[in-house]
Amino acid sequence: MDSKTRILFICLAQFLPEFLIGIPIIGSLVCWLIWKDDTDPLVADYARRRLNTNISWTLWFLAAGLLCYIFVGFILIIALGIIGLIAIIKDLIRASQGDTSYMFPFTVEFIRSPQA
């Protein structure tokens, strides 16, 4: 499997478990564990960044869910959903063209790059 195919697989596997079982971190965690020591550093870096994205966005959605008690959370969940959908589409388009430099908005870097 070439690098572009692996990157597209990571991009798609990042969101599949979220729709199936409601746990968004599993797909990107499995991809990162498989390819974190990949010979192509681009694939390993992309998998790490997508895991950071899913961890960050899960925490943002949990915070918005807690804020639903004061009604602000409903607006935040809708806004995060729209921003997330747009970001997913932009990431899929860029990854299919071979550009892996896209950073999702509101992403915190929990897992640092080994080079840093």
DSSP file (Angstrom, degrees, kcal/mol; ACC not computed):
  #  RESIDUE AA STRUCTURE BP1 BP2  ACC     N-H-->O    O-->H-N    N-H-->O    O-->H-N    TCO  KAPPA ALPHA  PHI   PSI    X-CA   Y-CA   Z-CA
    1    1 A M              0   0    0      0, 0.0     2,-0.0     0, 0.0     0, 0.0   0.000 360.0 360.0 360.0 127.6    0.0    0.0    0.0
    2    2 A D     >  -     0   0    0      1,-0.1     4,-2.1     4,-0.0     5,-0.2  -0.240 360.0-102.1 -79.4 171.6    1.5    3.3   -1.0
    3    3 A S  H  > S+     0   0    0      1,-0.2     4,-2.5     2,-0.2     5,-0.2   0.877 118.7  53.6 -63.0 -41.5    1.7    6.4    1.2
    4    4 A K  H  > S+     0   0    0      1,-0.2     4,-2.2     2,-0.2    -1,-0.2   0.895 109.7  48.4 -63.2 -40.3   -1.2    8.3   -0.4
    5    5 A T  H  > S+     0   0    0      2,-0.2     4,-2.3     1,-0.2    -1,-0.2   0.905 111.3  49.9 -66.2 -41.7   -3.5    5.3    0.1
    6    6 A R  H  X S+     0   0    0     -4,-2.1     4,-2.4     2,-0.2    -2,-0.2   0.901 110.3  50.6 -63.8 -39.8   -2.5    5.0    3.7
    7    7 A I  H  X S+     0   0    0     -4,-2.5     4,-2.3     2,-0.2    -2,-0.2   0.914 111.2  47.7 -65.1 -42.7   -3.1    8.7    4.3
    8    8 A L  H  X S+     0   0    0     -4,-2.2     4,-2.2     2,-0.2    -1,-0.2   0.886 110.7  52.6 -64.4 -37.9   -6.6    8.4    2.7
    9    9 A F  H  X S+     0   0    0     -4,-2.3     4,-3.1     2,-0.2    -2,-0.2   0.914 109.8  48.1 -63.2 -42.8   -7.3    5.4    4.9
   10   10 A I  H  X S+     0   0    0     -4,-2.4     4,-1.2     1,-0.2    -2,-0.2   0.911 110.5  52.8 -62.4 -42.1   -6.3    7.3    8.0
   11   11 A C  H  < S+     0   0    0     -4,-2.3     4,-0.4     1,-0.2    -2,-0.2   0.899 116.7  37.4 -61.6 -42.6   -8.5   10.2    7.0
   12   12 A L  H >X S+     0   0    0     -4,-2.2     4,-1.2     1,-0.2     3,-1.1   0.867 113.2  55.4 -78.7 -37.6  -11.5    7.9    6.5
   13   13 A A  H 3< S+     0   0    0     -4,-3.1    -1,-0.2     1,-0.3    -2,-0.2   0.687  94.4  72.0 -69.9 -16.7  -10.8    5.6    9.5
   14   14 A Q  T 3< S+     0   0    0     -4,-1.2    14,-0.4    13,-0.2    -1,-0.3   0.832 110.3  27.3 -65.7 -32.1  -10.7    8.6   11.7
   15   15 A F  T <> S+     0   0    0     -3,-1.1     4,-1.3    -4,-0.4    -2,-0.2   0.598  99.5  82.4-110.7 -13.6  -14.5    9.2   11.4
   16   16 A L  H  X S+     0   0    0     -4,-1.2     4,-1.8     1,-0.2     3,-0.5   0.927  92.4  48.5 -61.8 -48.1  -15.9    5.7   10.7
   17   17 A P  H  >>S+     0   0    0      0, 0.0     4,-2.8     0, 0.0     5,-1.0   0.816 104.9  61.8 -63.7 -27.1  -16.0    4.5   14.4
   18   18 A E  H  >5S+     0   0    0      4,-0.2     4,-0.6     6,-0.2    -2,-0.2   0.906 109.1  40.5 -63.2 -40.7  -17.7    7.7   15.4
   19   19 A F  H  <5S+     0   0    0     -4,-1.3    -1,-0.2    -3,-0.5    -3,-0.1   0.815 120.9  43.2 -78.0 -30.1  -20.6    7.0   13.2
   20   20 A L  H  <5S+     0   0    0     -4,-1.8    -2,-0.2     3,-0.1    -1,-0.1   0.930 137.3   2.1 -83.0 -47.6  -20.8    3.2   14.1
   21   21 A I  H  <5S-     0   0    0     -4,-2.8    -3,-0.2    -5,-0.2    -2,-0.1   0.417  93.2-113.9-125.2   0.4  -20.2    3.2   17.8
   22   22 A G  S  <<S+     0   0    0     -5,-1.0    -4,-0.2    -4,-0.6    -3,-0.1   0.612  81.3 113.8  80.6  11.4  -20.0    6.8   18.9
   23   23 A I    >   -     0   0    0     -6,-0.9     3,-0.7     1,-0.1     4,-0.4  -0.893  41.0-177.0-117.2 100.4  -16.3    6.7   20.0
   24   24 A P  T 3> S+     0   0    0      0, 0.0     4,-0.7     0, 0.0    -6,-0.2   0.692  72.4  63.7 -74.5 -18.0  -14.3    8.9   17.6
   25   25 A I  H 3> S+     0   0    0      1,-0.2     4,-2.4     2,-0.1     5,-0.2   0.768  85.1  74.3 -79.3 -24.3  -10.9    8.2   19.0
   26   26 A I  H <> S+     0   0    0     -3,-0.7     4,-2.5     1,-0.2     5,-0.2   0.898  94.2  48.5 -60.6 -46.8  -10.7    4.5   18.2
   27   27 A G  H  > S+     0   0    0     -4,-0.4     4,-2.0   -13,-0.2   -13,-0.2   0.930 116.6  41.0 -62.0 -47.0  -10.2    4.7   14.4
   28   28 A S  H  X S+     0   0    0     -4,-0.7     4,-2.4   -14,-0.4    23,-0.2   0.827 113.4  55.0 -73.2 -29.5   -7.4    7.3   14.6
   29   29 A L  H  X S+     0   0    0     -4,-2.4     4,-2.5     2,-0.2    -2,-0.2   0.924 109.5  46.6 -66.2 -44.1   -5.8    5.5   17.6
   30   30 A V  H  X S+     0   0    0     -4,-2.5     4,-2.0    -5,-0.2    -2,-0.2   0.921 113.6  48.7 -63.3 -44.1   -5.6    2.2   15.8
   31   31 A C  H  X S+     0   0    0     -4,-2.0     4,-2.5    -5,-0.2    -2,-0.2   0.910 112.4  48.3 -63.0 -41.7   -4.2    3.9   12.7
   32   32 A W  H  X S+     0   0    0     -4,-2.4     4,-1.3    15,-0.2    -2,-0.2   0.909 111.0  50.3 -66.3 -40.5   -1.6    5.8   14.7
   33   33 A L  H  < S+     0   0    0     -4,-2.5     4,-0.2     1,-0.2    -1,-0.2   0.863 114.8  44.8 -65.0 -34.6   -0.5    2.6   16.6
   34   34 A I  H  < S+     0   0    0     -4,-2.0     3,-0.3    -5,-0.2    -2,-0.2   0.913 127.0  26.7 -73.1 -43.3   -0.1    0.8   13.2
   35   35 A W  H >< S+     0   0    0     -4,-2.5     3,-1.4    -5,-0.2    -2,-0.2   0.218  84.8 103.5-111.2  14.6    1.7    3.5   11.4
   36   36 A K  T 3< S+     0   0    0     -4,-1.3    -1,-0.2     1,-0.3    -3,-0.1   0.799  93.7  38.8 -68.7 -25.1    3.5    5.5   14.1
   37   37 A D  T 3  S+     0   0    0     -3,-0.3    -1,-0.3    -4,-0.2    -2,-0.1  -0.046  88.6 147.4-109.1  30.0    6.8    3.8   13.1
   38   38 A D    <   -     0   0    0     -3,-1.4     6,-0.1     2,-0.2    -3,-0.1  -0.260  57.8-124.4 -66.6 152.0    6.2    3.8    9.4
   39   39 A T  S    S+     0   0    0      1,-0.1    -1,-0.1     2,-0.1     3,-0.1   0.800 101.4  69.4 -68.3 -27.5    9.1    4.2    7.0
   40   40 A D  S >> S-     0   0    0      1,-0.2     4,-1.6    -5,-0.1     3,-0.7  -0.831  72.4-159.5 -91.6 110.8    7.4    7.2    5.4
   41   41 A P  H 3> S+     0   0    0      0, 0.0     4,-2.4     0, 0.0     5,-0.2   0.747  88.2  64.8 -64.4 -21.9    7.5   10.0    8.0
   42   42 A L  H 3> S+     0   0    0      2,-0.2     4,-2.2     1,-0.2     5,-0.1   0.906 103.1  46.1 -65.7 -41.6    4.6   11.8    6.3
   43   43 A V  H <> S+     0   0    0     -3,-0.7     4,-2.4     2,-0.2     5,-0.2   0.921 113.6  48.5 -66.9 -44.9    2.2    8.9    7.1
   44   44 A A  H  X S+     0   0    0     -4,-1.6     4,-2.0     1,-0.2    -2,-0.2   0.906 113.3  47.4 -62.8 -41.8    3.3    8.7   10.7
   45   45 A D  H  X S+     0   0    0     -4,-2.4     4,-2.5     2,-0.2    -1,-0.2   0.894 111.4  50.7 -66.4 -40.1    3.0   12.4   11.2
   46   46 A Y  H  X S+     0   0    0     -4,-2.2     4,-2.2     2,-0.2    -2,-0.2   0.912 110.2  49.5 -64.7 -42.6   -0.5   12.5    9.5
   47   47 A A  H  X S+     0   0    0     -4,-2.4     4,-1.8     1,-0.2   -15,-0.2   0.895 111.8  49.3 -63.0 -40.0   -1.7    9.6   11.8
   48   48 A R  H  X S+     0   0    0     -4,-2.0     4,-2.2     2,-0.2    63,-0.2   0.914 111.1  49.0 -65.5 -43.3   -0.4   11.5   14.9
   49   49 A R  H  X S+     0   0    0     -4,-2.5     4,-2.0     1,-0.2    -2,-0.2   0.870 110.3  50.6 -66.7 -35.7   -2.1   14.7   13.9
   50   50 A R  H  X S+     0   0    0     -4,-2.2     4,-2.4     2,-0.2    -1,-0.2   0.859 108.9  51.7 -71.2 -33.8   -5.4   13.0   13.2
   51   51 A L  H  X S+     0   0    0     -4,-1.8     4,-2.4   -23,-0.2     5,-0.2   0.927 110.2  49.1 -65.2 -43.4   -5.2   11.3   16.6
   52   52 A N  H  X S+     0   0    0     -4,-2.2     4,-2.5     1,-0.2    56,-0.4   0.888 110.1  53.0 -59.9 -39.0   -4.6   14.8   18.2
   53   53 A T  H  X S+     0   0    0     -4,-2.0     4,-2.8     1,-0.2     5,-0.2   0.939 110.3  45.7 -62.1 -47.6   -7.6   16.1   16.2
   54   54 A N  H  X S+     0   0    0     -4,-2.4     4,-2.1     2,-0.2    -2,-0.2   0.886 113.0  49.4 -67.6 -37.7   -9.9   13.4   17.5
   55   55 A I  H  X S+     0   0    0     -4,-2.4     4,-2.0     2,-0.2    -1,-0.2   0.945 114.6  45.9 -63.4 -46.5   -8.8   13.8   21.1
   56   56 A S  H  X S+     0   0    0     -4,-2.5     4,-2.3    52,-0.2    -2,-0.2   0.937 114.1  46.3 -61.5 -48.6   -9.2   17.5   20.9
   57   57 A W  H  X S+     0   0    0     -4,-2.8     4,-2.4     1,-0.2    -1,-0.2   0.846 109.2  55.1 -68.5 -32.8  -12.6   17.4   19.3
   58   58 A T  H  X S+     0   0    0     -4,-2.1     4,-2.2    -5,-0.2    -1,-0.2   0.926 110.3  46.9 -62.9 -42.8  -13.9   14.8   21.7
   59   59 A L  H  X S+     0   0    0     -4,-2.0     4,-2.3     2,-0.2    -2,-0.2   0.889 111.0  51.7 -66.2 -38.8  -13.0   17.1   24.6
   60   60 A W  H  X S+     0   0    0     -4,-2.3     4,-2.3     2,-0.2    -2,-0.2   0.914 111.3  47.1 -63.4 -42.0  -14.6   20.1   22.9
   61   61 A F  H  X S+     0   0    0     -4,-2.4     4,-2.3     2,-0.2    -2,-0.2   0.873 111.0  51.7 -68.9 -35.8  -17.8   18.1   22.3
   62   62 A L  H  X S+     0   0    0     -4,-2.2     4,-2.0     2,-0.2    -2,-0.2   0.915 110.6  48.5 -64.7 -41.5  -17.8   16.9   25.9
   63   63 A A  H  X S+     0   0    0     -4,-2.3     4,-1.6     2,-0.2    -2,-0.2   0.906 112.0  48.8 -64.0 -41.7  -17.4   20.5   27.2
   64   64 A A  H  < S+     0   0    0     -4,-2.3     4,-0.4     1,-0.2    -1,-0.2   0.877 108.7  54.3 -65.6 -36.5  -20.2   21.6   24.9
   65   65 A G  H >< S+     0   0    0     -4,-2.3     3,-0.9     1,-0.2     4,-0.2   0.888 107.5  49.7 -63.8 -38.6  -22.4   18.8   26.2
   66   66 A L  H >< S+     0   0    0     -4,-2.0     3,-1.0     1,-0.2    -1,-0.2   0.838 106.6  56.4 -67.6 -31.5  -21.8   19.9   29.8
   67   67 A L  G ><>S+     0   0    0     -4,-1.6     6,-1.8     1,-0.2     3,-1.5   0.524  81.5  88.4 -78.4  -3.9  -22.7   23.4   28.8
   68   68 A C  G X 5S+     0   0    0     -3,-0.9     3,-1.4    -4,-0.4    -1,-0.2   0.743  74.5  71.1 -63.8 -21.0  -26.1   22.2   27.5
   69   69 A Y  G < 5S+     0   0    0     -3,-1.0    -1,-0.3     1,-0.3    -2,-0.1   0.754 104.6  38.4 -67.9 -22.5  -27.4   22.7   31.1
   70   70 A I  G < 5S-     0   0    0     -3,-1.5     2,-0.4    -4,-0.1    -1,-0.3   0.057 115.2-115.8-114.3  25.0  -27.1   26.4   30.5
   71   71 A F  T <>5S+     0   0    0     -3,-1.4     4,-0.8     1,-0.2     3,-0.5   0.144  96.8  97.2  68.6 -17.7  -28.4   26.3   26.9
   72   72 A V  H  ><S+     0   0    0     -5,-0.6     4,-2.1    -2,-0.4     3,-0.3   0.844  73.8  65.8 -66.8 -31.7  -25.1   27.6   25.5
   73   73 A G  H  > S+     0   0    0     -6,-1.8     4,-3.0     1,-0.2    -5,-0.3   0.830  92.9  58.5 -61.6 -34.8  -24.0   24.0   24.8
   74   74 A F  H  > S+     0   0    0     -3,-0.5     4,-1.9    -7,-0.3    -1,-0.2   0.920 109.2  44.7 -62.0 -42.6  -26.7   23.4   22.2
   75   75 A I  H  X S+     0   0    0     -4,-0.8     4,-2.5    -3,-0.3    -2,-0.2   0.903 114.0  50.3 -67.1 -41.0  -25.4   26.3   20.1
   76   76 A L  H  X S+     0   0    0     -4,-2.1     4,-3.2     2,-0.2     5,-0.2   0.898 108.6  51.6 -64.3 -41.1  -21.8   25.1   20.6
   77   77 A I  H  X S+     0   0    0     -4,-3.0     4,-2.3     2,-0.2    -1,-0.2   0.917 112.0  46.3 -63.3 -42.7  -22.6   21.6   19.5
   78   78 A I  H  X S+     0   0    0     -4,-1.9     4,-2.2    -5,-0.2    -2,-0.2   0.931 114.9  46.9 -64.3 -45.0  -24.3   22.8   16.3
   79   79 A A  H  X S+     0   0    0     -4,-2.5     4,-2.7     1,-0.2     5,-0.2   0.924 113.2  48.3 -64.1 -44.5  -21.4   25.2   15.6
   80   80 A L  H  X S+     0   0    0     -4,-3.2     4,-2.8     1,-0.2    -1,-0.2   0.890 110.6  52.7 -62.4 -38.7  -18.8   22.5   16.3
   81   81 A G  H  X S+     0   0    0     -4,-2.3     4,-2.2    -5,-0.2    -1,-0.2   0.909 112.1  44.1 -62.8 -42.9  -20.7   20.1   14.1
   82   82 A I  H  X S+     0   0    0     -4,-2.2     4,-2.2     2,-0.2    -2,-0.2   0.936 116.2  46.2 -68.6 -46.6  -20.8   22.5   11.1
   83   83 A I  H  X S+     0   0    0     -4,-2.7     4,-2.4     1,-0.2    -2,-0.2   0.909 113.6  50.4 -62.1 -41.5  -17.1   23.5   11.5
   84   84 A G  H  X S+     0   0    0     -4,-2.8     4,-2.5    -5,-0.2    -1,-0.2   0.896 109.1  50.5 -63.6 -41.5  -16.1   19.8   11.9
   85   85 A L  H  X S+     0   0    0     -4,-2.2     4,-2.1     2,-0.2    -1,-0.2   0.914 112.1  47.0 -64.0 -42.8  -18.0   18.8    8.7
   86   86 A I  H  X S+     0   0    0     -4,-2.2     4,-2.4     1,-0.2    -2,-0.2   0.911 112.9  49.8 -63.8 -42.1  -16.4   21.6    6.7
   87   87 A A  H  X S+     0   0    0     -4,-2.4     4,-2.6     2,-0.2    -2,-0.2   0.887 109.1  52.0 -65.3 -39.1  -13.0   20.6    8.1
   88   88 A I  H  X S+     0   0    0     -4,-2.5     4,-2.7     2,-0.2    -1,-0.2   0.928 110.8  47.4 -62.1 -45.2  -13.5   16.9    7.3
   89   89 A I  H  X S+     0   0    0     -4,-2.1     4,-2.3     2,-0.2    -2,-0.2   0.919 112.8  48.5 -63.9 -43.5  -14.4   17.7    3.7
   90   90 A K  H  X S+     0   0    0     -4,-2.4     4,-2.5     1,-0.2    -1,-0.2   0.906 112.7  49.1 -62.3 -41.0  -11.4   20.1    3.3
   91   91 A D  H  X S+     0   0    0     -4,-2.6     4,-2.9     2,-0.2     5,-0.2   0.912 110.5  49.7 -66.4 -42.2   -9.1   17.4    4.8
   92   92 A L  H  X S+     0   0    0     -4,-2.7     4,-2.1     2,-0.2    -1,-0.2   0.910 112.6  47.6 -62.4 -42.2  -10.5   14.7    2.5
   93   93 A I  H  X S+     0   0    0     -4,-2.3     4,-1.0     2,-0.2    -2,-0.2   0.942 115.5  44.1 -65.0 -46.8  -10.0   16.8   -0.6
   94   94 A R  H  <>S+     0   0    0     -4,-2.5     5,-2.6     1,-0.2     4,-0.4   0.900 113.2  50.9 -66.3 -40.1   -6.5   17.8    0.4
   95   95 A A  H ><5S+     0   0    0     -4,-2.9     3,-1.0     1,-0.2    -1,-0.2   0.878 106.9  54.0 -65.9 -36.2   -5.5   14.3    1.3
   96   96 A S  H 3<5S+     0   0    0     -4,-2.1    -1,-0.2     1,-0.3    -2,-0.2   0.767 109.1  49.6 -68.6 -23.1   -6.8   12.9   -2.0
   97   97 A Q  T 3<5S-     0   0    0     -4,-1.0    -1,-0.3    -3,-0.4    -2,-0.2   0.471 123.6-105.7 -91.2  -3.3   -4.6   15.5   -3.7
   98   98 A G  T < 5S+     0   0    0     -3,-1.0     2,-0.7    -4,-0.4    -3,-0.2   0.470  79.2 130.2  95.6   2.1   -1.5   14.5   -1.7
   99   99 A D      < +     0   0    0     -5,-2.6     3,-0.3    -6,-0.2    -1,-0.3  -0.817  22.9 168.8 -93.7 113.2   -1.5   17.5    0.6
  100  100 A T        +     0   0    0     -2,-0.7    -1,-0.1     1,-0.2    -5,-0.1   0.159  51.0  96.4-108.2  18.1   -1.2   16.4    4.3
  101  101 A S        +     0   0    0     -7,-0.1     2,-0.2     2,-0.1    -1,-0.2   0.484  49.9 121.6 -88.0  -1.7   -0.5   19.8    5.8
  102  102 A Y        -     0   0    0     -3,-0.3     2,-0.5   -11,-0.1   -11,-0.0  -0.428  46.1-159.7 -68.9 129.9   -4.1   20.7    6.7
  103  103 A M        -     0   0    0     -2,-0.2     3,-0.1   -50,-0.0    -2,-0.1  -0.942  17.5-126.2-109.3 127.1   -4.6   21.3   10.5
  104  104 A F    >   -     0   0    0     -2,-0.5     3,-0.9   -55,-0.1     2,-0.1  -0.388  33.5-103.6 -65.4 146.1   -8.1   21.0   11.9
  105  105 A P  T 3  S+     0   0    0      0, 0.0    -1,-0.1     0, 0.0   -18,-0.0  -0.393 101.7  20.8 -68.2 152.6   -9.3   24.1   13.8
  106  106 A F  T 3  S+     0   0    0      1,-0.2     2,-0.5    -3,-0.1   -46,-0.1   0.725  86.6 150.6  63.9  26.5   -9.3   23.9   17.6
  107  107 A T    <   -     0   0    0     -3,-0.9     2,-0.4   -51,-0.1    -1,-0.2  -0.784  31.4-158.9 -94.5 128.8   -6.8   21.1   17.7
  108  108 A V        -     0   0    0     -2,-0.5     2,-1.3   -56,-0.4   -52,-0.2  -0.857  21.8-123.8-102.9 139.3   -4.5   20.8   20.7
  109  109 A E        +     0   0    0     -2,-0.4     3,-0.1     1,-0.2   -60,-0.1  -0.673  44.5 156.1 -88.6  92.8   -1.3   18.8   20.3
  110  110 A F        +     0   0    0     -2,-1.3     2,-0.7     1,-0.2    -1,-0.2   0.881  69.2  49.1 -79.8 -42.5   -1.4   16.2   23.0
  111  111 A I  S    S-     0   0    0     -3,-0.2    -1,-0.2   -63,-0.2   -59,-0.1  -0.894  86.6-147.7-103.4 114.8    0.9   13.7   21.3
  112  112 A R        -     0   0    0     -2,-0.7    -2,-0.0    -3,-0.1   -63,-0.0  -0.414  21.3 -99.5 -83.8 155.5    4.1   15.5   20.2
  113  113 A S    >   -     0   0    0      1,-0.1     3,-1.0    -2,-0.1    -1,-0.1  -0.491  26.6-129.2 -69.4 140.2    6.1   14.7   17.1
  114  114 A P  T 3  S+     0   0    0      0, 0.0    -1,-0.1     0, 0.0    -2,-0.0   0.765 108.0  58.1 -63.8 -23.3    9.3   12.7   17.9
  115  115 A Q  T 3         0   0    0      1,-0.2    -2,-0.0     0, 0.0    -3,-0.0   0.740 360.0 360.0 -77.1 -22.4   11.4   15.2   16.0
  116  116 A A    <         0   0    0     -3,-1.0    -1,-0.2     0, 0.0    -3,-0.0   0.480 360.0 360.0 -80.7 360.0   10.3   18.1   18.2
